[in-house]
Amino acid sequence: MAMLYHGYEETYPYMRMYAYRSKARFNSENFPVLQMFLRQKTFKTVCFAIDKNQVVEIDEEYEGVVRMGQKWAIKREG
């Protein structure tokens, strides 16, 4: 069980980044193929800033038993 928890806690914080990376890779691989069969619409890229409330929500996400315990201990001391 300890090895299972350790593997989960090691991987979980990076899952959001892995999801974005896999979506970007999927688009970059499929766009040239689709371009051969269909005329793709032109598009522009728009970047957004993260709302401060979302940063707080991300900060309060589950990060594992040990890290959450450390966070709560620091909050109690401060």
Biopython code that builds the backbone (N, CA, C, O; Angstrom):
import numpy as np
from Bio.PDB.StructureBuilder import StructureBuilder

atoms = [
    (1, "MET", "N", (0.824, -1.198, 0.000)),
    (1, "MET", "CA", (0.000, 0.000, 0.000)),
    (1, "MET", "C", (0.866, 1.258, 0.000)),
    (1, "MET", "O", (0.539, 2.249, -0.654)),
    (2, "ALA", "N", (1.975, 1.205, 0.743)),
    (2, "ALA", "CA", (2.844, 2.375, 0.814)),
    (2, "ALA", "C", (3.427, 2.698, -0.561)),
    (2, "ALA", "O", (3.529, 3.868, -0.929)),
    (3, "MET", "N", (3.808, 1.675, -1.318)),
    (3, "MET", "CA", (4.355, 1.908, -2.652)),
    (3, "MET", "C", (3.292, 2.489, -3.581)),
    (3, "MET", "O", (3.593, 3.337, -4.420)),
    (4, "LEU", "N", (2.058, 2.035, -3.430)),
    (4, "LEU", "CA", (0.951, 2.550, -4.233)),
    (4, "LEU", "C", (0.718, 4.026, -3.929)),
    (4, "LEU", "O", (0.622, 4.843, -4.844)),
    (5, "TYR", "N", (0.628, 4.366, -2.648)),
    (5, "TYR", "CA", (0.440, 5.769, -2.265)),
    (5, "TYR", "C", (1.604, 6.631, -2.730)),
    (5, "TYR", "O", (1.404, 7.748, -3.206)),
    (6, "HIS", "N", (2.813, 6.116, -2.594)),
    (6, "HIS", "CA", (3.992, 6.874, -3.004)),
    (6, "HIS", "C", (3.952, 7.167, -4.505)),
    (6, "HIS", "O", (4.216, 8.295, -4.920)),
    (7, "GLY", "N", (3.624, 6.164, -5.321)),
    (7, "GLY", "CA", (3.532, 6.369, -6.765)),
    (7, "GLY", "C", (2.458, 7.365, -7.137)),
    (7, "GLY", "O", (2.659, 8.203, -8.017)),
    (8, "TYR", "N", (1.306, 7.280, -6.467)),
    (8, "TYR", "CA", (0.198, 8.197, -6.730)),
    (8, "TYR", "C", (0.584, 9.622, -6.355)),
    (8, "TYR", "O", (0.348, 10.552, -7.126)),
    (9, "GLU", "N", (1.173, 9.799, -5.182)),
    (9, "GLU", "CA", (1.531, 11.132, -4.715)),
    (9, "GLU", "C", (2.661, 11.738, -5.535)),
    (9, "GLU", "O", (2.759, 12.960, -5.644)),
    (10, "GLU", "N", (3.509, 10.902, -6.108)),
    (10, "GLU", "CA", (4.583, 11.397, -6.942)),
    (10, "GLU", "C", (4.058, 11.887, -8.292)),
    (10, "GLU", "O", (4.583, 12.856, -8.841)),
    (11, "THR", "N", (3.042, 11.239, -8.827)),
    (11, "THR", "CA", (2.534, 11.538, -10.161)),
    (11, "THR", "C", (1.407, 12.565, -10.164)),
    (11, "THR", "O", (1.310, 13.355, -11.103)),
    (12, "TYR", "N", (0.570, 12.577, -9.162)),
    (12, "TYR", "CA", (-0.649, 13.388, -9.164)),
    (12, "TYR", "C", (-0.420, 14.880, -9.403)),
    (12, "TYR", "O", (-1.178, 15.473, -10.171)),
    (13, "PRO", "N", (0.581, 15.524, -8.790)),
    (13, "PRO", "CA", (0.750, 16.967, -9.022)),
    (13, "PRO", "C", (1.040, 17.323, -10.479)),
    (13, "PRO", "O", (0.808, 18.461, -10.888)),
    (14, "TYR", "N", (1.537, 16.385, -11.260)),
    (14, "TYR", "CA", (1.891, 16.661, -12.647)),
    (14, "TYR", "C", (0.785, 16.280, -13.635)),
    (14, "TYR", "O", (0.953, 16.484, -14.838)),
    (15, "MET", "N", (-0.325, 15.739, -13.169)),
    (15, "MET", "CA", (-1.364, 15.239, -14.070)),
    (15, "MET", "C", (-1.967, 16.341, -14.942)),
    (15, "MET", "O", (-2.240, 16.101, -16.118)),
    (16, "ARG", "N", (-2.178, 17.519, -14.408)),
    (16, "ARG", "CA", (-2.742, 18.626, -15.191)),
    (16, "ARG", "C", (-1.787, 19.010, -16.324)),
    (16, "ARG", "O", (-2.216, 19.240, -17.455)),
    (17, "MET", "N", (-0.489, 19.077, -16.011)),
    (17, "MET", "CA", (0.509, 19.412, -17.021)),
    (17, "MET", "C", (0.565, 18.320, -18.098)),
    (17, "MET", "O", (0.655, 18.627, -19.287)),
    (18, "TYR", "N", (0.514, 17.052, -17.684)),
    (18, "TYR", "CA", (0.537, 15.948, -18.651)),
    (18, "TYR", "C", (-0.675, 15.996, -19.574)),
    (18, "TYR", "O", (-0.557, 15.700, -20.762)),
    (19, "ALA", "N", (-1.830, 16.363, -19.047)),
    (19, "ALA", "CA", (-3.041, 16.443, -19.869)),
    (19, "ALA", "C", (-2.897, 17.531, -20.931)),
    (19, "ALA", "O", (-3.228, 17.304, -22.095)),
    (20, "TYR", "N", (-2.409, 18.708, -20.544)),
    (20, "TYR", "CA", (-2.204, 19.784, -21.520)),
    (20, "TYR", "C", (-1.164, 19.396, -22.560)),
    (20, "TYR", "O", (-1.328, 19.681, -23.746)),
    (21, "ARG", "N", (-0.097, 18.747, -22.117)),
    (21, "ARG", "CA", (0.964, 18.341, -23.037)),
    (21, "ARG", "C", (0.451, 17.308, -24.040)),
    (21, "ARG", "O", (0.778, 17.378, -25.225)),
    (22, "SER", "N", (-0.346, 16.356, -23.572)),
    (22, "SER", "CA", (-0.842, 15.331, -24.499)),
    (22, "SER", "C", (-1.840, 15.924, -25.496)),
    (22, "SER", "O", (-1.865, 15.512, -26.656)),
    (23, "LYS", "N", (-2.665, 16.888, -25.060)),
    (23, "LYS", "CA", (-3.582, 17.546, -25.990)),
    (23, "LYS", "C", (-2.828, 18.340, -27.049)),
    (23, "LYS", "O", (-3.197, 18.319, -28.224)),
    (24, "ALA", "N", (-1.774, 19.039, -26.638)),
    (24, "ALA", "CA", (-0.975, 19.815, -27.590)),
    (24, "ALA", "C", (-0.266, 18.889, -28.576)),
    (24, "ALA", "O", (-0.204, 19.179, -29.770)),
    (25, "ARG", "N", (0.261, 17.788, -28.080)),
    (25, "ARG", "CA", (0.949, 16.838, -28.954)),
    (25, "ARG", "C", (-0.037, 16.212, -29.945)),
    (25, "ARG", "O", (0.283, 16.032, -31.120)),
    (26, "PHE", "N", (-1.227, 15.886, -29.463)),
    (26, "PHE", "CA", (-2.255, 15.315, -30.328)),
    (26, "PHE", "C", (-2.618, 16.295, -31.443)),
    (26, "PHE", "O", (-2.741, 15.896, -32.601)),
    (27, "ASN", "N", (-2.788, 17.564, -31.105)),
    (27, "ASN", "CA", (-3.125, 18.575, -32.111)),
    (27, "ASN", "C", (-2.001, 18.758, -33.127)),
    (27, "ASN", "O", (-2.255, 18.865, -34.326)),
    (28, "SER", "N", (-0.755, 18.795, -32.642)),
    (28, "SER", "CA", (0.363, 19.014, -33.563)),
    (28, "SER", "C", (0.566, 17.833, -34.499)),
    (28, "SER", "O", (1.049, 18.016, -35.617)),
    (29, "GLU", "N", (0.209, 16.620, -34.068)),
    (29, "GLU", "CA", (0.340, 15.454, -34.931)),
    (29, "GLU", "C", (-0.800, 15.353, -35.932)),
    (29, "GLU", "O", (-0.589, 14.920, -37.065)),
    (30, "ASN", "N", (-1.994, 15.742, -35.535)),
    (30, "ASN", "CA", (-3.165, 15.559, -36.384)),
    (30, "ASN", "C", (-3.460, 16.726, -37.310)),
    (30, "ASN", "O", (-4.126, 16.546, -38.330)),
    (31, "PHE", "N", (-2.990, 17.897, -36.984)),
    (31, "PHE", "CA", (-3.295, 19.070, -37.806)),
    (31, "PHE", "C", (-2.779, 18.930, -39.240)),
    (31, "PHE", "O", (-3.533, 19.228, -40.167)),
    (32, "PRO", "N", (-1.527, 18.491, -39.477)),
    (32, "PRO", "CA", (-1.062, 18.344, -40.864)),
    (32, "PRO", "C", (-1.853, 17.300, -41.660)),
    (32, "PRO", "O", (-2.070, 17.469, -42.860)),
    (33, "VAL", "N", (-2.281, 16.233, -40.999)),
    (33, "VAL", "CA", (-3.072, 15.201, -41.684)),
    (33, "VAL", "C", (-4.430, 15.763, -42.075)),
    (33, "VAL", "O", (-4.884, 15.576, -43.204)),
    (34, "LEU", "N", (-5.070, 16.443, -41.152)),
    (34, "LEU", "CA", (-6.373, 17.040, -41.451)),
    (34, "LEU", "C", (-6.253, 18.110, -42.534)),
    (34, "LEU", "O", (-7.166, 18.285, -43.341)),
    (35, "GLN", "N", (-5.141, 18.815, -42.552)),
    (35, "GLN", "CA", (-4.924, 19.866, -43.542)),
    (35, "GLN", "C", (-4.940, 19.293, -44.963)),
    (35, "GLN", "O", (-5.355, 19.974, -45.901)),
    (36, "MET", "N", (-4.494, 18.056, -45.122)),
    (36, "MET", "CA", (-4.491, 17.428, -46.446)),
    (36, "MET", "C", (-5.909, 17.177, -46.955)),
    (36, "MET", "O", (-6.158, 17.265, -48.158)),
    (37, "PHE", "N", (-6.840, 16.866, -46.052)),
    (37, "PHE", "CA", (-8.199, 16.503, -46.452)),
    (37, "PHE", "C", (-9.201, 17.648, -46.350)),
    (37, "PHE", "O", (-10.120, 17.749, -47.162)),
    (38, "LEU", "N", (-9.026, 18.487, -45.377)),
    (38, "LEU", "CA", (-9.955, 19.599, -45.146)),
    (38, "LEU", "C", (-9.180, 20.895, -45.021)),
    (38, "LEU", "O", (-8.071, 20.929, -44.488)),
    (39, "ARG", "N", (-9.775, 21.943, -45.513)),
    (39, "ARG", "CA", (-9.157, 23.250, -45.328)),
    (39, "ARG", "C", (-9.473, 23.717, -43.911)),
    (39, "ARG", "O", (-10.634, 23.894, -43.544)),
    (40, "GLN", "N", (-8.434, 23.910, -43.136)),
    (40, "GLN", "CA", (-8.607, 24.311, -41.742)),
    (40, "GLN", "C", (-8.814, 25.818, -41.637)),
    (40, "GLN", "O", (-8.266, 26.591, -42.423)),
    (41, "LYS", "N", (-9.600, 26.214, -40.666)),
    (41, "LYS", "CA", (-9.798, 27.631, -40.410)),
    (41, "LYS", "C", (-8.528, 28.210, -39.792)),
    (41, "LYS", "O", (-7.841, 27.535, -39.025)),
    (42, "THR", "N", (-8.222, 29.449, -40.124)),
    (42, "THR", "CA", (-7.093, 30.116, -39.475)),
    (42, "THR", "C", (-7.524, 30.518, -38.066)),
    (42, "THR", "O", (-8.696, 30.802, -37.821)),
    (43, "PHE", "N", (-6.595, 30.536, -37.180)),
    (43, "PHE", "CA", (-6.925, 30.871, -35.802)),
    (43, "PHE", "C", (-5.783, 31.641, -35.173)),
    (43, "PHE", "O", (-4.648, 31.611, -35.647)),
    (44, "LYS", "N", (-6.107, 32.318, -34.114)),
    (44, "LYS", "CA", (-5.114, 33.057, -33.346)),
    (44, "LYS", "C", (-5.074, 32.463, -31.946)),
    (44, "LYS", "O", (-6.067, 31.922, -31.460)),
    (45, "THR", "N", (-3.946, 32.567, -31.319)),
    (45, "THR", "CA", (-3.783, 32.060, -29.965)),
    (45, "THR", "C", (-4.029, 33.184, -28.975)),
    (45, "THR", "O", (-3.533, 34.298, -29.144)),
    (46, "VAL", "N", (-4.794, 32.882, -27.949)),
    (46, "VAL", "CA", (-5.080, 33.850, -26.901)),
    (46, "VAL", "C", (-4.602, 33.255, -25.578)),
    (46, "VAL", "O", (-4.899, 32.101, -25.267)),
    (47, "CYS", "N", (-3.867, 34.041, -24.808)),
    (47, "CYS", "CA", (-3.386, 33.595, -23.502)),
    (47, "CYS", "C", (-4.193, 34.293, -22.415)),
    (47, "CYS", "O", (-4.493, 35.482, -22.521)),
    (48, "PHE", "N", (-4.534, 33.566, -21.398)),
    (48, "PHE", "CA", (-5.302, 34.111, -20.284)),
    (48, "PHE", "C", (-4.482, 34.029, -19.004)),
    (48, "PHE", "O", (-3.649, 33.138, -18.841)),
    (49, "ALA", "N", (-4.728, 34.966, -18.105)),
    (49, "ALA", "CA", (-4.109, 34.927, -16.781)),
    (49, "ALA", "C", (-5.004, 34.113, -15.855)),
    (49, "ALA", "O", (-6.209, 34.008, -16.083)),
    (50, "ILE", "N", (-4.419, 33.545, -14.821)),
    (50, "ILE", "CA", (-5.179, 32.755, -13.863)),
    (50, "ILE", "C", (-5.751, 33.685, -12.797)),
    (50, "ILE", "O", (-5.054, 34.550, -12.268)),
    (51, "ASP", "N", (-7.011, 33.492, -12.499)),
    (51, "ASP", "CA", (-7.673, 34.259, -11.455)),
    (51, "ASP", "C", (-7.065, 33.901, -10.099)),
    (51, "ASP", "O", (-6.691, 32.750, -9.875)),
    (52, "LYS", "N", (-6.963, 34.871, -9.200)),
    (52, "LYS", "CA", (-6.371, 34.607, -7.888)),
    (52, "LYS", "C", (-7.163, 33.560, -7.108)),
    (52, "LYS", "O", (-6.587, 32.791, -6.339)),
    (53, "ASN", "N", (-8.482, 33.529, -7.303)),
    (53, "ASN", "CA", (-9.289, 32.528, -6.606)),
    (53, "ASN", "C", (-8.928, 31.125, -7.067)),
    (53, "ASN", "O", (-8.914, 30.192, -6.264)),
    (54, "GLN", "N", (-8.634, 30.966, -8.355)),
    (54, "GLN", "CA", (-8.244, 29.660, -8.855)),
    (54, "GLN", "C", (-6.893, 29.247, -8.305)),
    (54, "GLN", "O", (-6.661, 28.064, -8.057)),
    (55, "VAL", "N", (-5.996, 30.209, -8.109)),
    (55, "VAL", "CA", (-4.693, 29.897, -7.529)),
    (55, "VAL", "C", (-4.884, 29.358, -6.117)),
    (55, "VAL", "O", (-4.205, 28.413, -5.715)),
    (56, "VAL", "N", (-5.803, 29.954, -5.366)),
    (56, "VAL", "CA", (-6.086, 29.477, -4.013)),
    (56, "VAL", "C", (-6.661, 28.064, -4.083)),
    (56, "VAL", "O", (-6.289, 27.209, -3.280)),
    (57, "GLU", "N", (-7.570, 27.807, -5.037)),
    (57, "GLU", "CA", (-8.141, 26.473, -5.180)),
    (57, "GLU", "C", (-7.073, 25.452, -5.553)),
    (57, "GLU", "O", (-7.078, 24.330, -5.045)),
    (58, "ILE", "N", (-6.156, 25.839, -6.440)),
    (58, "ILE", "CA", (-5.071, 24.936, -6.818)),
    (58, "ILE", "C", (-4.182, 24.669, -5.614)),
    (58, "ILE", "O", (-3.716, 23.546, -5.419)),
    (59, "ASP", "N", (-3.944, 25.707, -4.796)),
    (59, "ASP", "CA", (-3.104, 25.559, -3.615)),
    (59, "ASP", "C", (-3.737, 24.601, -2.606)),
    (59, "ASP", "O", (-3.027, 23.915, -1.870)),
    (60, "GLU", "N", (-5.070, 24.554, -2.572)),
    (60, "GLU", "CA", (-5.763, 23.696, -1.620)),
    (60, "GLU", "C", (-6.063, 22.307, -2.175)),
    (60, "GLU", "O", (-6.714, 21.506, -1.504)),
    (61, "GLU", "N", (-5.597, 22.004, -3.401)),
    (61, "GLU", "CA", (-5.808, 20.682, -3.981)),
    (61, "GLU", "C", (-5.072, 19.630, -3.190)),
    (61, "GLU", "O", (-4.104, 19.925, -2.488)),
    (62, "TYR", "N", (-5.534, 18.402, -3.306)),
    (62, "TYR", "CA", (-4.893, 17.276, -2.653)),
    (62, "TYR", "C", (-3.526, 17.029, -3.271)),
    (62, "TYR", "O", (-3.422, 16.846, -4.484)),
    (63, "GLU", "N", (-2.493, 17.021, -2.470)),
    (63, "GLU", "CA", (-1.139, 16.792, -2.963)),
    (63, "GLU", "C", (-0.501, 15.580, -2.313)),
    (63, "GLU", "O", (0.686, 15.325, -2.514)),
    (64, "GLY", "N", (-1.245, 14.855, -1.563)),
    (64, "GLY", "CA", (-0.686, 13.694, -0.879)),
    (64, "GLY", "C", (-0.765, 13.865, 0.618)),
    (64, "GLY", "O", (-0.904, 14.976, 1.130)),
    (65, "VAL", "N", (-0.676, 12.770, 1.299)),
    (65, "VAL", "CA", (-0.835, 12.760, 2.751)),
    (65, "VAL", "C", (0.263, 13.578, 3.425)),
    (65, "VAL", "O", (-0.023, 14.397, 4.298)),
    (66, "VAL", "N", (1.504, 13.363, 3.032)),
    (66, "VAL", "CA", (2.628, 14.030, 3.701)),
    (66, "VAL", "C", (2.619, 15.523, 3.429)),
    (66, "VAL", "O", (2.759, 16.318, 4.358)),
    (67, "ARG", "N", (2.455, 15.922, 2.165)),
    (67, "ARG", "CA", (2.486, 17.349, 1.831)),
    (67, "ARG", "C", (1.322, 18.105, 2.465)),
    (67, "ARG", "O", (1.495, 19.223, 2.949)),
    (68, "MET", "N", (0.144, 17.500, 2.463)),
    (68, "MET", "CA", (-0.997, 18.185, 3.088)),
    (68, "MET", "C", (-0.765, 18.337, 4.585)),
    (68, "MET", "O", (-1.110, 19.367, 5.164)),
    (69, "GLY", "N", (-0.187, 17.325, 5.212)),
    (69, "GLY", "CA", (0.130, 17.429, 6.634)),
    (69, "GLY", "C", (1.127, 18.537, 6.905)),
    (69, "GLY", "O", (0.993, 19.277, 7.880)),
    (70, "GLN", "N", (2.128, 18.654, 6.042)),
    (70, "GLN", "CA", (3.110, 19.724, 6.192)),
    (70, "GLN", "C", (2.467, 21.095, 6.018)),
    (70, "GLN", "O", (2.763, 22.023, 6.770)),
    (71, "LYS", "N", (1.584, 21.222, 5.023)),
    (71, "LYS", "CA", (0.908, 22.508, 4.809)),
    (71, "LYS", "C", (0.086, 22.913, 6.027)),
    (71, "LYS", "O", (0.144, 24.059, 6.474)),
    (72, "TRP", "N", (-0.692, 21.944, 6.568)),
    (72, "TRP", "CA", (-1.532, 22.263, 7.718)),
    (72, "TRP", "C", (-0.682, 22.598, 8.942)),
    (72, "TRP", "O", (-1.058, 23.456, 9.741)),
    (73, "ALA", "N", (0.458, 21.928, 9.094)),
    (73, "ALA", "CA", (1.335, 22.234, 10.222)),
    (73, "ALA", "C", (1.902, 23.644, 10.112)),
    (73, "ALA", "O", (1.991, 24.364, 11.107)),
    (74, "ILE", "N", (2.288, 24.037, 8.892)),
    (74, "ILE", "CA", (2.823, 25.389, 8.679)),
    (74, "ILE", "C", (1.740, 26.422, 8.926)),
    (74, "ILE", "O", (2.011, 27.462, 9.526)),
    (75, "LYS", "N", (0.512, 26.158, 8.475)),
    (75, "LYS", "CA", (-0.591, 27.110, 8.688)),
    (75, "LYS", "C", (-0.908, 27.258, 10.164)),
    (75, "LYS", "O", (-1.208, 28.360, 10.622)),
    (76, "ARG", "N", (-0.845, 26.155, 10.929)),
    (76, "ARG", "CA", (-1.126, 26.232, 12.375)),
    (76, "ARG", "C", (-0.062, 27.011, 13.116)),
    (76, "ARG", "O", (-0.368, 27.734, 14.064)),
    (77, "GLU", "N", (1.202, 26.872, 12.691)),
    (77, "GLU", "CA", (2.296, 27.580, 13.363)),
    (77, "GLU", "C", (2.267, 29.073, 13.053)),
    (77, "GLU", "O", (2.586, 29.894, 13.913)),
    (78, "GLY", "N", (1.884, 29.427, 11.819)),
    (78, "GLY", "CA", (1.942, 30.828, 11.376)),
    (78, "GLY", "C", (0.759, 31.555, 11.697)),
    (78, "GLY", "O", (0.661, 32.742, 11.388)),
]
sb = StructureBuilder()
sb.init_structure("model")
sb.init_model(0)
sb.init_chain("A")
sb.init_seg("    ")
for serial, (resi, resn, name, xyz) in enumerate(atoms, 1):
    if name == "N":
        sb.init_residue(resn, " ", resi, " ")
    sb.init_atom(name, np.array(xyz, "f"), 0.0, 1.0, " ", f" {name:<3s}", serial, name[0])
structure = sb.get_structure()
